[in-house]
Amino acid sequence: MTPAAIDRFCRSLRGATRVVQWEGVIVFKVGGKMFAMLPRDDDGSGRELWFKADDAYYDTMKNAPGFRPCPYLARAHWVAVAQPARLPVDQIRAYIRRAHAVIAARLPRKTQLALGFEPPPRQVRRPPRGFDRMR
């Protein structure tokens, strides 16, 4: 998948925005939180793809061929793909969709509703057992 195709796909996701930060890094956000990036490449050989990995799969993904822990963001479970054009388009789209979903799920409920997401139902808080007898 080319950087231009990644750019188009990321912008097509619900509530996604695109900004250029840090001297040419293309950053994709949902609700003001980053979910993917196309960092600037110094040698001009193409752009890497950086994205938020699902916490459950980070350890597996960072060691997979073509993947590595993302510079500066590895502790937040981000991975880097050196040559996204070599991976199947459906696979890259699935990774980006999952990164978007992970970040969107962590947004405040009010922000999720404003962006058109369906947040999980609120949990009903019940008084502790024996609360009625305490009076």
Secondary structure, DSSP 8 states (H G I E B T S, - for coil): --HHHHHHHHHHSTTEEEEEETTTEEEEEETTEEEEEE---TTSS---EEEE--TTTHHHHHTSTTEEE-TTTGGGTEEEES-GGGS-HHHHHHHHHHHHHHHHHTS-HHHHHHTT------------TTTGGG-
